[in-house]
Amino acid sequence: MVYYLLYIGLIGLLSGVIGTTGGGLIILLIRKVEDRALSVLLGVSAGIMAAISFLELIPEAIQEGSLISTVLGLLIGMAIIGFLDIEFPHRHFSFSKDGDKGQGRYLKTGILLSIGIALHNLPEGVAIGSSFSVSYQVGLVLAILVGIHNLPEGMAVGAALCIGGVKARKVLLITALAGVPMGLGAFLGAFFGGISTLALSLSLGFAAGAMLYIVFDELIPDAHEKAEGHSAIIGILMGIILGIVFTASL
């Protein structure tokens, strides 16, 4: 059991660290990702997450517990992510140098962003760990999708730190550290999901609530913000279809 929990924690750790560090690396190497490609990628991720939440996580939560425990888990997941989103913003920053008041401003912004991302990654990791209770495939897919979700966040941190004059190695280190809490979260999610059927129902509801908040508050708006033409809706619809095919094949 301990080895299983550590294994799930490792998957969560890799999801968080690869996602945030990958975003920082993109900033260091190529500075910018084509908006159309990023729009489609975020849209696909949103569609798959929504499909898995509605077709796998929520039905499984009801089956393992009850409608009440599932709704309670949903509300807790949404409330925690929403609270962190309000109190510790971690995105939607502009890094134009117009009106720049000095590198210190961007350095401070980059550090605050990395802290905000780290705090968000803990409950997102819990959602990943809980989802492994449905099946290994569901947990792994969500880990990959949350990693993709962390790419633009890592890019935001990397951009601020680069403008703030931070060296490349430190940029990668800071963005990597921002993803570490996801490993602990995944460990805790897998642990609580294995305590009892009621705990599993609450955990799966929590996972669905957290994922849906991310989908509707972050992924879909970001996909449309970066969209060129209908790239966002194409990506979202593709994601939903892929999510349906995936859940049907389990």
C-alpha positions as a printed Julia matrix, in Angstrom:
250×3 Matrix{Float64}:
   0.0    0.0     0.0
   2.78   2.42    0.92
   4.61   1.72   -2.33
   1.38   2.32   -4.28
   0.85   5.68   -2.57
   4.45   6.68   -3.24
   4.04   5.64   -6.87
   0.91   7.8    -7.26
   2.73  10.63   -5.51
   5.59  10.28   -7.99
   3.18  10.53  -10.92
   1.67  13.68   -9.42
   5.15  15.09   -8.81
   6.16  14.47  -12.42
   2.91  16.01  -13.68
   3.46  19.18  -11.69
   7.21  19.57  -12.2
   7.24  18.7   -15.9
   4.31  21.03  -16.56
   5.65  24.11  -14.78
   9.29  23.51  -15.74
   8.25  22.87  -19.33
   6.56  26.26  -19.41
   9.7   27.93  -18.07
  11.83  26.06  -20.6
   9.59  27.22  -23.45
  10.15  30.84  -22.4
  13.92  30.32  -22.22
  14.22  28.53  -25.56
  11.6   29.84  -27.93
   9.99  32.69  -25.95
   6.54  32.08  -27.44
   4.2   29.27  -28.44
   1.98  29.76  -31.45
  -1.36  31.03  -30.08
  -3.44  28.81  -32.37
  -1.61  25.66  -31.27
  -1.87  26.58  -27.58
  -5.56  27.4   -28.0
  -6.3   23.99  -29.51
  -4.2   22.2   -26.88
  -5.95  23.95  -23.99
  -9.33  23.33  -25.6
  -8.66  19.61  -26.04
  -7.53  19.37  -22.41
 -10.69  21.15  -21.26
 -12.95  18.87  -23.29
 -11.31  15.67  -22.05
 -11.34  16.85  -18.41
 -15.03  17.78  -18.6
 -15.97  14.46  -20.21
 -14.03  12.42  -17.64
 -15.54  14.42  -14.77
 -19.12  13.93  -15.94
 -18.8   10.39  -17.31
 -16.37   8.78  -14.85
 -15.6   10.69  -11.67
 -19.12  11.83  -10.74
 -20.94   8.55  -11.57
 -18.27   6.57   -9.7
 -18.56   8.91   -6.7
 -22.35   8.39   -6.58
 -21.96   4.64   -6.92
 -19.36   4.4    -4.14
 -21.24   6.7    -1.76
 -24.37   8.7    -2.42
 -25.59  11.77   -4.26
 -25.15  13.8    -1.07
 -21.52  12.77   -0.52
 -20.77  13.38   -4.19
 -22.29  16.88   -4.21
 -20.5   17.66   -0.94
 -17.19  16.58   -2.49
 -17.92  18.67   -5.58
 -18.63  21.75   -3.49
 -15.49  21.28   -1.38
 -13.32  20.87   -4.49
 -14.8   23.93   -6.18
 -14.63  26.02   -2.99
 -10.97  25.25   -2.27
  -9.78  25.93   -5.82
 -11.99  29.03   -5.97
 -10.63  30.35   -2.67
  -7.05  29.88   -3.82
  -7.87  31.51   -7.15
  -9.21  34.6    -5.39
  -6.68  34.88   -2.56
  -3.57  33.7    -4.44
  -3.9   34.64   -8.13
  -1.5   32.68  -10.27
  -2.24  33.74  -13.8
  -3.76  36.39  -16.12
  -0.72  38.68  -15.78
   0.67  40.83  -18.57
   4.41  40.98  -19.07
   4.68  43.83  -21.5
   7.61  46.12  -20.73
   5.45  49.19  -21.36
   5.46  51.2   -18.18
   8.07  48.96  -16.58
   9.23  50.36  -13.26
  12.33  48.2   -13.07
  13.39  44.56  -12.97
  12.48  44.31   -9.29
   8.81  44.58  -10.15
   8.94  41.56  -12.44
  11.11  39.57  -10.07
   8.53  40.09   -7.31
   5.71  39.17   -9.7
   7.5   35.98  -10.75
   8.05  34.89   -7.14
   4.44  35.62   -6.17
   3.19  33.75   -9.23
   5.31  30.71   -8.38
   3.94  30.68   -4.82
   0.39  30.97   -6.13
   0.93  28.09   -8.55
   2.47  25.95   -5.81
  -0.57  26.5    -3.57
  -2.94  25.63   -6.43
  -0.98  22.5    -7.26
  -1.62  20.86   -3.88
  -5.42  20.42   -4.27
  -4.97  19.7    -7.97
  -2.64  16.88   -6.94
  -5.32  15.59   -4.54
  -7.7   15.46   -7.5
  -5.18  13.44   -9.52
  -4.54  11.0    -6.67
  -8.26  10.5    -6.07
  -8.92   9.84   -9.75
  -6.66   6.78   -9.66
  -9.38   5.15   -7.54
 -11.55   4.99  -10.66
  -8.85   3.38  -12.77
  -5.17   3.71  -13.48
  -5.93   5.01  -16.97
  -8.21   7.79  -15.71
  -5.64   8.92  -13.15
  -2.82   8.89  -15.68
  -4.79  10.84  -18.28
  -5.76  13.5   -15.75
  -2.14  13.73  -14.59
  -1.09  14.4   -18.19
  -3.86  16.96  -18.72
  -3.07  18.84  -15.51
   0.57  18.88  -16.61
  -0.54  20.52  -19.87
  -2.64  22.95  -17.84
   0.53  23.91  -15.94
   2.47  24.81  -19.1
   1.1   28.36  -19.51
   1.46  28.91  -15.76
   5.12  27.94  -15.94
   5.46  30.26  -18.93
   4.0   33.14  -16.9
   6.5   32.57  -14.08
   9.38  32.13  -16.53
   8.52  35.31  -18.42
   8.38  37.41  -15.26
  11.63  35.99  -13.89
  13.47  36.44  -17.2
  12.41  40.09  -17.43
  13.41  40.4   -13.78
  16.97  39.39  -14.67
  16.98  35.9   -13.13
  19.48  33.45  -14.62
  18.2   30.52  -16.68
  19.13  27.84  -14.12
  17.28  29.66  -11.36
  14.26  30.17  -13.62
  14.07  26.41  -14.17
  14.59  25.71  -10.47
  11.82  28.08   -9.37
   9.35  26.8   -11.95
  10.18  23.21  -10.96
   9.62  23.94   -7.26
   6.2   25.39   -8.09
   5.14  21.96   -9.35
   6.43  19.94   -6.36
   3.3   20.25   -4.14
   1.32  18.31   -6.73
   3.25  15.19   -5.71
   2.19  15.58   -2.08
  -1.37  16.27   -3.17
  -1.51  13.13   -5.31
  -0.18  11.07   -2.38
  -2.87  12.48   -0.07
  -5.62  11.99   -2.67
  -4.73   8.33   -3.14
  -4.5    7.86    0.64
  -7.88   9.39    1.5
  -9.54   7.6    -1.41
  -8.52   4.25    0.1
  -9.85   4.82    3.63
 -13.52   3.92    3.04
 -16.26   4.04    0.42
 -17.53   7.32    1.88
 -14.05   8.85    1.77
 -13.68   7.57   -1.8
 -16.98   9.17   -2.82
 -15.96  12.48   -1.25
 -12.51  12.27   -2.87
 -13.91  11.57   -6.32
 -16.43  14.39   -5.9
 -13.57  16.66   -4.84
 -11.59  15.62   -7.91
 -14.52  16.36  -10.22
 -15.19  19.72   -8.56
 -11.56  20.79   -8.8
 -11.28  19.66  -12.43
 -14.51  21.39  -13.48
 -13.45  24.64  -11.83
 -10.16  24.5   -13.74
 -11.98  23.71  -16.98
 -14.53  26.52  -16.83
 -12.48  29.18  -15.07
  -9.1   28.67  -16.7
  -8.78  26.29  -19.64
 -11.81  27.34  -21.7
 -11.31  31.12  -21.19
  -7.6   30.77  -21.99
  -8.36  28.72  -25.08
 -10.7   31.46  -26.37
  -8.3   34.24  -25.39
  -5.56  32.72  -27.54
  -7.9   31.55  -30.27
  -7.49  32.34  -33.92
 -10.76  31.81  -35.74
 -12.55  28.78  -34.29
  -9.45  27.06  -32.91
 -10.73  27.1   -29.32
 -14.13  25.53  -29.95
 -12.59  23.01  -32.35
 -10.16  21.95  -29.63
 -12.9   21.77  -26.97
 -15.19  19.64  -29.14
 -12.31  17.38  -30.12
 -11.5   16.97  -26.42
 -15.08  16.07  -25.52
 -15.21  13.44  -28.28
 -11.86  12.01  -27.21
 -13.03  11.98  -23.59
 -16.2   10.1   -24.52
 -14.23   7.56  -26.57
 -11.74   7.14  -23.74
 -14.34   6.6   -21.01
 -16.34   4.22  -23.21
 -13.24   2.08  -23.79
 -12.48   1.6   -20.06
